[in-house]
Amino acid sequence: MIAANVEDYRLLAKRRLPKFLFEYIDGGSFSETTLRNNCADLQTIGLRQRVLRDISTINTETELFGQNLKLPIILGPVGIAGLNARRGEVLAAQAAQEKGVPFCLSTVSACSIEEVRLQTQDPLWFQLYMIKDRGFLNAMLDRAVEVGTKTLMFTVDMPVPSSRYRDIRSGLSGGSMFRRQSARMLQSMMSPRWAWDVGICGRPHSLGNVAHVLGKGAGIDEFWSWMSKNFDASVTWKTLEQIRDKWKGDLIIKGILDPEDALEAKKLGADGLIVSNHGGRQLDGALSSIRALPPIADAVQGDIKILLDSGIRTGLDIVRAMALGADAVVIGRAWVYGLAAQKKQGVSNVLDILGNELRVAMALSGCASLKEITPDILVK
Ligand code: FNR
């Protein structure tokens, strides 16, 4: 199949990946209502068709946190994304750089921040959770500074991990260690192309930034157990002040769905926030990001940058999000599907698809530049 859109990349990824990995990427929490609503609510937003407005040149460039972006897209942090292809995060960061957009590395990546940085020219963006082990957290901030990171996403919507039924059923997280390991082994054998690329040729299989705390020979089970012990459920806005004080670069609070929390982020002195429900992976029943966006945009009044993620699958979605007040969008699954399906080329292709769709959507709604994407282009 030749992939025409992100959904096609999803199907290609499904064919190539072992079941436990595909379900991990694709799934959400509980009954996945928010996961579905993220995409469905975007599709209910109509765009006005405008004609005869000279759209011969379409400019999709923007400036964000002092960086010029060729497209208003950031590749968002996705844990262990690097397992979807050999040294996967390195490949994705390289593809992002070639397309002129930022790549944000997850705390819990498969490749370390130093490895990814070494293989790219541009500084990375980095994402951090509030980790109970404050020694690890502070050391991680220092490592990020050392490799030249200027933009930090601080994720606040995961004080505890949610219930993800697909991960339990697939053997990623449920049942006994024996059951999990045998299920994963069997599924890997049924995905020989992935097993060869990642399982055999993708060594070392140590877990990126956390490898040194997990110890030698640690695998996915030890990683999961470290993660679940280290989520800090006691975090408050007060705790975040310490991060604000320590981090001199741009700070973006990721995981805001409520206008009151958006105002807290602004009060903290954050440079930006991400309207996000973690791609429908945390509180099921929470608002879709696109529905949460307008009151948040009203509340912060343009004082800090607003990004949106959760559900972005097409260039049309990018226009919809920007029309409702986002300065740019963050993509999660979209780039990972590309990586899983066709490695670096897949990520590049996904960015090309989104870029082309964005240009078409802008042209047909009469916008020659991103600044012209305002609420006025929406069907009321
Ligand atoms: C995520 N997300 C995420 N967020 C974060 O801050 N740190 C992380 O390590 C991860 N890990 C992660 C793994 C997987 C498999 C997914 C799908 C997502 C959330 C991610 O950054 C982003 O908010 C969502 O993916 C956006 O939704 P879409 O674009 O996937 O619909």
Boltz pocket constraint, residues with backbone or C-beta under 6 A from the ligand:
constraints:
  - pocket:
      binder: B
      contacts: [[A, 24], [A, 25], [A, 26], [A, 27], [A, 38], [A, 76], [A, 77], [A, 78], [A, 79], [A, 80], [A, 106], [A, 107], [A, 108], [A, 127], [A, 155], [A, 254], [A, 276], [A, 277], [A, 278], [A, 279], [A, 280], [A, 281], [A, 309], [A, 310], [A, 311], [A, 312], [A, 330], [A, 331], [A, 332], [A, 333], [A, 334]]
      max_distance: 6.0
